[in-house]
Amino acid sequence: MMIYLDNSATSFPKPAGLTAEMGDCMERYCGNPGRSGHDMSMLTGEKVYRARKTVAEIFHITDPSRLVFTKNTTESLNMAFMGLLQDGDHVVTTSMEHNSVLRPLEYLRAKGVSHTIVDGSSEGYVNAEDIEAAITEDTRLVAVTGASNVTGTIQPLDEIGRICARHQIPFLVDAAQLAGCSEIDVEKLGISLLAFPGHKGLLGPLGTGCLYVDPAIQLQPLLYGGTGTESRSRIQPQEFPEGYEAGTVNAPGIIGLGYAVRMLRKVGIETVELYERELIGYFDEMIQNMDFIDLYGPVPEGKTGISLFNVRGVECEEVAAQLNKDYGIAVRSGYHCAGLAHKTIGTWDTGAVRLSVGPFNTRRDLRAAAEAIWKIGKRRR
């Protein structure tokens, strides 16, 4: 069986019982929530609401209706950018962002929305003071990744949140790599908009994501269409959450997400964070003593469960291919949809191999990966 070490792309395996929960929905009651008054529709609606409430609680969101279900973090981020920004607005972001942040902002440049990219350090850290220095009188939004998908570097969200509050600027956090892997309290961190996936650290199914929108934020919907409310009007409703979830939602996926989050809460996010940090520290310690390894990013205490490295003399894609074919180990190589982050840390010309752990991995998995990398490195000579 394959050793799965690509949890930053999507978590695997999923919690026991998740597929049964989704299957129960599909087989027993899967009506269209919010569209009909019969028992199947209403039960599906109740289950979706329960999932919304469960997910909201782990981020300390007091009003679950402000949590909008999407299909992934990319959709959530686009909903935030397109719904908030207008001609003349300015955005502050960082060089460690995923293309799900940088590409929408580049598109909006043609719409009159400018942005400033604050450089991170060679380890991927962004200085909160540099964020503040980039703010202008036209700044409408500060958008920062909670943790880099390339290096795992965790950013100082509390400091940045205080800066945004002081300047009365909304604070958007891309929590694709942080949600479920570290505690996030939207109130304490001063987060105005939080975008995150259901299928990574929250251990839910693919095709699920969310956007939290603070009650003080006015947002235009990204999609226009059926909401199950105000059907006689041709104007899109803007009540939360229905006005921002046009069309039929992925009810089985959302219900599965709610189940996964309940299982995660039983274990405890802090427990998961400490366990994954211990695992990645164990792996980093094993490979950093190999004389042919270049290891990037911060020490384990400053990152999520990601290790980014290269084997000198072997292209990163070849390392990943050998791990897959010869050793049955799944990792990811290349630029990880974040080319600017690679430029920041010095791997623009090479890309790198990314190994990422999850709560179901063991020390044995990491030891097997390190031994395989040792063999690949020795073979290159």
C-alpha positions in Angstrom: 0.0 0.0 0.0 1.3 3.5 -0.8 2.7 5.7 1.9 0.8 8.9 1.4 2.8 12.1 2.2 0.9 14.7 0.1 -1.6 15.9 2.7 -1.0 19.6 1.7 -2.7 18.8 -1.6 -5.5 16.8 0.0 -5.7 14.8 3.2 -5.7 11.0 3.0 -7.1 8.8 4.3 -10.3 10.3 5.6 -11.8 9.6 9.0 -13.5 6.2 9.5 -17.3 6.6 8.9 -17.0 9.5 6.5 -18.1 7.6 3.4 -20.9 5.9 5.4 -22.2 9.3 6.5 -22.2 10.6 2.9 -23.6 7.3 1.6 -26.5 7.5 4.1 -27.3 10.9 2.7 -27.2 9.7 -0.9 -29.2 6.5 -0.3 -31.8 7.6 2.3 -32.8 11.3 2.1 -30.8 13.3 -0.4 -33.4 15.9 -1.3 -32.6 19.5 -2.5 -32.1 21.6 0.6 -34.1 24.8 0.7 -36.0 24.1 -2.4 -38.9 21.9 -1.3 -41.1 21.4 1.7 -41.1 17.6 1.8 -39.4 15.5 4.4 -36.3 14.5 2.3 -35.5 18.1 1.4 -36.0 19.4 4.9 -33.9 16.6 6.5 -31.1 17.5 4.0 -31.4 21.1 4.9 -31.2 20.3 8.6 -28.0 18.2 8.0 -26.4 21.0 6.0 -27.2 23.5 8.7 -25.7 21.2 11.4 -22.5 21.0 9.3 -22.5 24.8 8.9 -22.8 25.2 12.7 -20.1 22.6 13.4 -17.6 24.1 11.0 -18.3 27.7 12.3 -17.7 26.7 15.9 -14.1 25.5 15.4 -13.2 29.0 14.1 -15.2 30.7 16.9 -17.6 32.2 14.4 -20.7 33.3 16.4 -23.1 33.5 13.5 -23.0 30.4 11.3 -25.1 32.1 8.6 -22.0 34.2 7.8 -20.2 30.9 6.7 -20.8 30.3 3.0 -20.2 26.9 1.5 -18.1 26.8 -1.7 -16.4 24.0 -3.7 -12.8 25.0 -2.7 -10.6 27.7 -1.3 -10.0 29.2 -4.8 -13.8 29.8 -5.2 -13.9 31.3 -1.7 -11.0 33.7 -2.5 -12.5 34.7 -5.8 -15.8 35.4 -4.0 -14.0 37.7 -1.6 -12.0 39.6 -4.2 -14.7 40.0 -6.8 -17.3 40.8 -4.2 -15.4 43.4 -2.3 -13.0 45.3 -4.6 -13.8 48.1 -6.9 -12.0 50.5 -9.3 -9.5 52.6 -7.4 -9.0 50.1 -4.5 -5.6 48.9 -3.4 -4.7 45.5 -1.9 -1.7 44.6 0.2 -0.6 40.9 -0.2 2.7 38.9 0.0 5.2 37.1 -2.1 4.3 33.8 -0.3 0.7 33.6 -1.7 -0.8 30.8 -3.8 -1.9 31.7 -7.3 -5.5 31.6 -6.0 -4.6 35.0 -4.5 -2.2 36.4 -7.0 -4.1 35.5 -10.2 -7.4 37.1 -9.2 -5.5 40.2 -8.1 -3.6 40.3 -11.5 -7.0 40.0 -13.3 -8.4 42.8 -11.2 -5.5 45.1 -12.2 -7.2 45.6 -15.5 -10.4 46.6 -13.6 -8.5 49.4 -11.8 -7.6 47.5 -8.6 -3.9 47.9 -7.7 -1.9 45.7 -5.3 1.4 45.7 -3.5 3.3 42.5 -2.9 5.3 42.5 0.3 8.4 40.2 0.1 8.9 37.4 2.5 12.3 36.2 3.9 14.3 33.3 2.5 12.4 31.1 5.0 9.0 32.4 3.9 8.3 34.7 6.8 6.5 38.0 6.2 7.2 41.0 8.5 4.0 42.5 9.9 5.7 46.0 9.9 6.3 45.6 6.1 2.6 45.0 5.7 1.8 48.2 7.5 4.4 50.2 5.5 2.6 49.1 2.3 -0.8 50.4 3.4 -2.0 53.5 1.5 -5.0 55.7 1.8 -6.6 53.6 -1.0 -6.0 50.2 0.7 -9.2 48.4 0.9 -7.9 44.9 1.8 -5.0 43.1 3.3 -4.8 39.5 2.0 -2.3 37.0 3.6 -1.8 33.3 3.6 -2.1 31.8 7.1 0.7 29.3 6.2 2.6 28.8 3.0 1.7 25.8 0.9 5.3 25.7 -0.2 7.4 25.9 3.0 4.6 25.6 5.6 5.8 28.9 7.2 3.1 30.3 9.6 2.6 34.0 9.3 2.1 36.4 12.2 -1.7 36.7 11.8 -2.2 38.2 15.2 0.1 41.1 14.5 -1.3 41.7 11.0 -4.8 41.6 12.4 -4.0 44.3 14.9 -2.5 46.5 12.2 -5.6 46.0 10.0 -7.9 46.9 12.9 -5.9 50.0 13.7 -6.2 51.2 10.1 -9.8 49.9 9.8 -9.0 47.7 6.8 -10.6 44.3 6.2 -8.2 41.4 6.8 -8.5 38.3 4.5 -6.7 35.1 5.4 -6.2 32.2 3.0 -6.3 29.4 5.5 -5.9 26.6 3.0 -2.9 25.1 4.8 -3.8 26.2 8.3 -7.5 25.2 8.8 -7.6 22.1 10.9 -3.8 22.1 11.4 -3.7 25.0 13.9 -6.2 26.9 16.0 -7.9 29.8 14.3 -10.1 32.3 16.2 -11.5 34.9 13.8 -12.4 37.2 16.6 -9.0 37.1 18.4 -7.1 37.4 15.2 -9.2 40.2 13.8 -10.1 38.2 10.6 -12.7 39.8 8.4 -12.8 37.1 5.7 -11.5 33.6 6.1 -11.2 31.3 3.1 -10.4 27.6 3.6 -11.0 24.1 2.1 -12.8 21.2 3.6 -10.6 18.5 2.1 -7.2 19.3 3.6 -6.7 19.8 7.3 -10.4 19.5 8.1 -10.2 15.9 6.7 -13.4 16.3 4.6 -14.2 15.3 1.1 -13.0 16.9 -2.1 -15.2 19.6 -3.6 -15.9 21.4 -0.3 -14.7 24.8 0.9 -15.9 27.8 2.9 -15.8 31.6 3.1 -16.4 33.4 6.4 -17.6 37.0 6.0 -17.6 39.3 9.0 -21.0 41.0 9.5 -19.4 44.4 8.9 -18.4 43.4 5.4 -20.7 44.1 2.4 -20.0 41.6 -0.3 -21.5 41.3 -3.8 -22.3 37.6 -4.7 -20.0 35.9 -7.1 -22.8 33.7 -8.7 -26.3 34.7 -9.6 -29.2 32.3 -9.9 -31.5 30.2 -7.8 -31.5 30.5 -4.0 -34.8 29.1 -3.0 -35.8 32.5 -1.7 -37.5 35.5 -3.3 -38.1 33.5 -6.5 -40.4 36.1 -8.0 -37.6 38.7 -8.0 -35.0 38.9 -10.8 -32.6 40.6 -8.4 -30.1 38.3 -6.6 -30.8 38.3 -2.8 -27.9 39.2 -0.6 -28.9 37.6 2.6 -26.4 35.1 4.1 -25.9 32.4 3.4 -28.5 31.7 0.6 -27.7 34.7 -1.5 -24.1 33.6 -1.8 -24.7 29.9 -2.5 -26.7 30.2 -5.8 -27.6 26.8 -7.3 -27.8 23.4 -5.6 -25.1 22.9 -3.0 -23.0 19.8 -2.6 -25.1 18.5 0.2 -23.4 15.0 0.5 -20.0 16.7 0.6 -21.0 19.3 3.1 -22.6 16.7 5.4 -19.4 14.7 5.1 -17.4 17.7 6.0 -19.5 18.3 9.1 -18.9 14.7 10.1 -15.1 15.0 9.5 -14.9 18.2 11.6 -16.8 16.5 14.5 -14.2 13.7 14.4 -11.4 16.2 14.3 -12.8 18.0 17.3 -12.8 14.8 19.3 -9.1 14.4 18.8 -8.4 18.2 19.2 -6.8 20.5 16.7 -4.0 21.3 19.1 -3.2 17.6 19.4 -3.1 17.3 15.7 -0.8 20.3 15.4 1.7 19.0 17.9 1.7 15.5 16.4 2.3 16.8 12.8 5.0 19.1 14.0 6.7 16.2 15.8 6.5 14.1 12.7 7.9 16.7 10.3 10.7 17.5 12.8 11.6 13.9 12.9 11.8 13.8 9.1 13.7 17.1 8.8 16.3 15.9 11.3 16.9 12.7 9.3 17.4 14.3 5.9 19.2 17.5 6.9 22.3 15.5 7.8 22.5 14.1 4.3 25.2 15.9 2.4 23.3 16.0 -0.9 20.1 17.6 0.5 19.0 21.2 0.4 16.3 21.8 2.9 14.2 25.0 2.7 11.9 26.9 5.1 11.9 27.4 8.8 12.4 25.0 11.7 9.4 22.8 12.6 8.2 25.2 15.3 7.6 27.8 12.7 5.7 25.8 10.2 2.9 23.3 9.5 3.7 19.7 8.6 5.5 20.5 5.4 9.1 19.6 4.4 10.5 21.2 1.2 13.8 19.9 -0.2 15.9 19.0 -3.2 18.3 16.2 -3.9 21.3 17.9 -5.5 22.0 16.6 -9.0 18.4 15.2 -9.4 15.5 17.2 -10.7 12.7 17.5 -8.3 10.2 15.8 -10.7 12.5 12.9 -11.0 12.8 12.5 -7.2 9.0 12.5 -6.9 8.7 10.0 -9.7 11.3 7.6 -8.2 9.6 7.8 -4.8 6.3 6.9 -6.4 7.5 4.2 -8.7 10.3 2.5 -6.8 9.2 3.0 -3.2 5.4 3.6 -3.2 5.6 7.0 -1.6 3.4 9.9 -2.7 4.8 13.4 -2.6 4.5 16.5 -4.8 7.2 18.2 -6.8 7.5 21.4 -8.9 6.3 24.9 -8.1 3.1 24.1 -6.2 0.9 26.8 -7.9 3.0 29.4 -6.1 5.9 30.4 -8.3 6.5 33.7 -6.5 7.0 31.9 -3.3 9.7 29.8 -4.9 11.4 32.9 -6.2 11.3 34.3 -2.6 13.0 31.2 -1.1 15.5 30.7 -3.9 14.0 27.8 -5.8 12.8 29.6 -8.9 15.1 27.8 -11.2 14.6 24.3 -9.8 11.3 23.9 -8.0 11.4 21.5 -5.1 10.0 18.3 -3.6 7.2 18.8 -1.0 6.5 16.2 1.6 3.5 16.9 3.8 2.2 14.9 6.7 -1.3 14.3 8.1 -2.7 13.0 11.4 -2.8 9.4 10.0 0.9 9.3 9.2 3.4 7.6 11.5 7.1 7.8 12.3 7.5 4.6 10.3 6.2 6.4 7.2 8.7 9.2 7.6 11.6 6.8 8.2 10.7 4.9 5.0 10.7 8.2 3.1 14.0 9.3 4.5 15.6 5.9 3.7 14.2 6.1 0.1 15.6 9.6 -0.3 19.0 8.4 1.0 19.0 5.7 -1.7 18.0 8.2 -4.4 20.8 10.6 -3.4 23.4 7.9 -3.3 22.4 6.5 -6.6 22.9 9.8 -8.3 26.6 9.5 -7.8 
